[in-house]
């Protein structure tokens, strides 16, 4: 039961603040490691493109945004060197969006930095509390907690 010192609205704000702290720390480190132009939404895009590539239409569906919005983000990430457009070898009428080596490097570095950030939280809170927090969030979060449509959900 919510109480005056722990109102219900505080929980999502605290979860968002924790998320924001991790993401801000991630991007500060990525900038130090040579990826200053990567933004939080770009991580969702790179994940949605995946190792095999995709089309702009499919990317928009995965992200929960319009084809035009996906195309605009792809244009930006192509200009920054994280994505490229290529002919689909299976269908000459289709253009694929694929990650470049720079895009793959950004994802690889992100995974390492997230492990380091988790270790930092573990050093602050203790391993049992971090593990319990993760277990508790898995209990209350939907079974499909890793969703790529967050940009569309936030912007929708």
Secondary structure, 3 states (H helix, E strand, C coil): CCECCECHHHHHHHHHHHHHHHHHHHHHHHHHCCCCCCCHHHHHHHHHHCCCCECHHHHHHHHCCCHHHHHHHHHHHHHCCCEEEEEECCEEEEEEEEECHHHHHHHHHHHHHHHHHHHHHHHHHCHHHHHHHHHHHHHHCCCCCCCCCHHHHHHC
